[in-house]
Amino acid sequence: MIKLKQILLFFGLFFILNCSTHKLPFQGNGFGGPQTKEEENAGKDAFNTPIVFVHGYFISASYWELARSWFLRHGYNARELFAITFKDITMRTIVKEAKELAEFVENVLQYTKKNKVAMVAISRGGPVARYYLKMLGGNNYVSHCVLLASPNHGSPVASSSSLLRPKSNMLNLLNS
């Protein structure tokens, strides 16, 4: 019984952290720009290269809240930090999410009046970011891309039909 309570507590916290409300200064899913009155009054321009955070499998933009807090404490302002939440957090396709990411980056660039963003992607967000960079022209709009725990050469736990199984056509394309 205790184990069941621990599991329910874990999933309850996971749900709360992944479903908290955020806002964007443009149409889309995720967060970015000022979230509070204090942030709204802090600065009106983006001075640093904006950062776009890309989540992984079964998580959302909320995953990046701690990273956002760190950057806010270390010289970034709220108008420079953005995180996407894909419409389908199960992320069944890489191409569809990469197209969502392209639109999100375009909105960030328009909002910040910058030419490029830096990108940080974790887990399954890595192949999405790589597809965007390689196949959708994202390399023209991204100055740097950092991948964290990304299955660049596949995952041994991926199903046989997965786009992320080792030597899949998708990964062969991204790695060519």
Secondary structure, DSSP 8 states (H G I E B T S, - for coil): -HHHHHHHHHHHHHHHHHS-----SSSSSEEES--SHHHHHH-SS--S--EEEE--TT--GGGGHHHHHHHHHTT--GGGEEEE--SSTT---HHHHHHHHHHHHHHHHHHHT-S-EEEEEETTHHHHHHHHHHHSSGGGTEEEEEEES--TT--TTS-TT-TTSTT-HHHHHHH-
